[in-house]
Amino acid sequence: MNVPAPERAAPAVKTTCPYCGVGCGVLATPDGQGGVAIAGDPEHPSNFGRLCSKGSALGETVDLQDRLLTPMLDGQAVSWEGALGAVAGGLKKIAEKHGPDSIAFYLSGQLLTEDYYVANKLAKGFLGTPHVDTNSRLCMSSAVAAHRRAFGADTVPGCYEDLDEADLIVLVGSNAAWCHPILFRRMIDARTARGTKIVTVDPRRTQTGEEADLHLGLKPGSDTALFSGLLTHLADAAKLDRCFIDEHTAGFDGALERARQIAPTVAATARATGLAEAEVQAFFDLFAETPRVVTAFSQGANQSAQGTDKGNAIINCHLATGRIGRPGMGPLSLTGQPNAMGGREVGGLANMLAAHMHFAPEEVDRVRRFWNAPNIITGEGMKAVALFEAIEKGKIKALWVIGTNPIVSMPRADRIREALAGLDLYVVSEAVATSDSARVRGRKTVLLPALAWGEKDGTVTNSERRISRQRAFLRAPGQARADWAILCDVARRLGHGAAFAYPNAAAIFREHAALSAFENDGTRDFDLGGLAEIGERAYDAHLPMQWPVPKRGPEARKGRPRLFADGRFYTFDQRARFVAVQPPALAQAVTEAHPLVLNTGRIRDHWHTMTRTGKSQRLSAHRAVPFVEIHPDDAARHRIADGGFARVTTELGSAILEVMVTDGIRPGSIFAPMHWSDMTSSNGRAAALARGIPDPVSGQPELKATPAAIEAVAYRSRGYLLTREPLAAPAGWWWARATVQGGSGLLFATQEGSREMALTLRGMFPGHELAEYVDHARGLYRCAVYRGDRLVAALAVAPGAQRPEWELAKQIFARGEMEAIDRRTLLSGRAATASAGPVICACHGVGLDVITAAISAGAGSVEAVGAACKAGTNCGSCIPEIRKLLPQALARSAA
């Protein structure tokens, strides 16, 4: 393995977090040894120095373990020359034999804009394939479609400052407290400063709902009914802005007529959504009587077979009241990835060209002339779901995956895995050698080592249209290269070198900016003309800036925080469009065999498929295993116990997950997170179970409502195994892998008893000293494995109905060097001193027992707990859990 030489310690580098679409500024201070200290950038306008748990732990994720450092061809290391020759030769051969539209690219919202731009230019302008899509299709493509239908362009009207100035914030399908925690802290700050009310609209009462002033736990899929009822109510209560409607919009009468058909009254809205009439009335009154309203919507709305209509139903209500483009008001799409917006800017979706252009003949010709592109495409390509179906049918012969892991994140992923094996050419540009998608083998498979965060240099755009720099502060490891550079080398081998002769990322950005301004007379929203001549030094020093950034005019080169305040939109007549949405399709096709509705989503401390966050012991501590949430009534009906195991089955497959019984989820629904993969669990891939029916407008697949069954699964034994290096779990175990301080941890369950487990462990560590505690009559076995005085492994086994607590063992394991009392603790399972308990606050590593001890000592509020132990004082995403602990702990103290 080619490991870079040690670096000199350097000053802090201003860069941008690689996780969600908030786009937080980060100060990264390299230590000169390949590591880095992380802090929030107090000058960045997205976060003003705050970081969430994931951002705070970035320094724990930059090691080279599992990195892809050498090009690979069919499982063998090769030179870059050999790898690039195989890619270019394979693409050329397939295009000649089957046509260029037999080639596809699948990209990622974690690419930098410059990488994205080059990939789209190569595919859509020079290879001549329209089949370029992105994992952002799974994230926010329904919001894109809703924007285009309403505004004539994919324009986010407002900015984060609107959250500070709003008097009412409505969160639709957004667990912002966990998924966009820095923005949620701004919302809570606004409530403290100005009394802002927060309403959550979500079938789950998530941690965000716990903090809301009003939670609307509506039926899955009924969002359009709720906002159609709101539009009807606004009209009947004379709360419309008739002047704005008449002067700046079109289609209102048709949209209102449809809304009246869907939800004509409060009572009808309540029936359609499953809410109480009082809840509906309270929400309608709040919205009607509060001028400054921001409605922020995210994956819960977008990841739906009717996601576009949900977005337009929300936008309709803002257009009808003129609440758009002004401080503290407007619809706000919260994107899930750091550069989902940048990908939209360069045409990363299959239904877009670059610079927010589409496929009108004049737009195609404009891009063709600007690029001097010989093979410019003239129509849309296949969106993600259709694209992978085409691979399955043999229509796509070559696929290049860049920066994403579709085997874990795509719906119907098991079928996709089988389909990829039939490709003539499968290319993966990847930083992680062991990702599920990198381990698939086609007829010819090429793995290309890419730079990761901290090594890459370019730009990203966040949810409020703010372009920020991601700057490199670590040397490129091994033979890893920038994605744009890899793409350019392939382009040169295909004979297109003149169009891809970029010396650096700044040159790509200049071309991207120039295209946005090319023949742009103000009729296109995306305009970076003011940055089209930016030099290398200015690019390096570029400060975060919101587009549009035109070259001329009163806002030249300054950026603009809000759009549409003047009532001018990007349609041909400059009027916004109301959309008559379709009635919600509430029938989830549940059957006797599949009586529940499966909802998939994210959790607080992990990101996508855990290839980065899985490296952090802090982020692995809060939720260490894949789980399923179920309502107590359904748990009783299906005889499933909290903390036990259950098999969740859909028509696509099954997963075995640990059970969490909670009344935060609606009866008839279950929830499972999408993060676990075959790298990190034996049977925990939840997204693979989703049927993924696509929205007919956006193509975004349904990931929130798949008919499912659930049944209890019993194991004879369960326990944990801590080792210094990751070990493969024995066949037949159910397991989940989590990083722990000093090594790797497996939480497992098995049909073996304690006797068999003892034999299994002894066989794993021949030649080591073993200290054991054995009580086979009670199914108990504990073992500590030593090499000299150093602890190298620890195991605990208990009967399957019990869950061995591993926090004490993890603390001892982290120290490595053992004392006599530590040896006794490992074997007895009892501590001489109190442990910190399961982690609640990942930012500061504060455990449950520390928090409850602080409360017992007199900390009677979230603020007092923070003062005592720091929990909840950084991003605040753990505050809902701390708040729930307060009455419980106080009650115990008083007993």
PyMOL commands that set and color helices and strands:
alter all, ss='L'
color gray80, all
select helices_A, chain A and resi 53-56+58-61+80-98+100-102+113-127+135-138+141-151+161-165+176-179+181-194+207-211+223-236+242-248+252-262+266-273+277-289+299-302+307-320+340-345+361-371+384-392+406-409+413-420+437-439+483-493+497-500+505-517+529-531+536-540+613-615+632-637+687-689+754-764+776-778+807-815+820-828+848-856+862-869+879-894
alter helices_A, ss='H'
color red, helices_A
select strands_A, chain A and resi 13-16+25-30+36-40+72-73+76-77+103-107+132-134+168-172+197-201+214-216+249-250+293-297+330-333+398-402+425-430+445-449+458-461+466-470+545-546+576-577+596-601+627-630+645-650+653-661+669-673+706-713+717-723+734-740+743-750+769-775+780-787+790-799+839-841+846-847
alter strands_A, ss='S'
color yellow, strands_A
deselect
rebuild
show_as cartoon
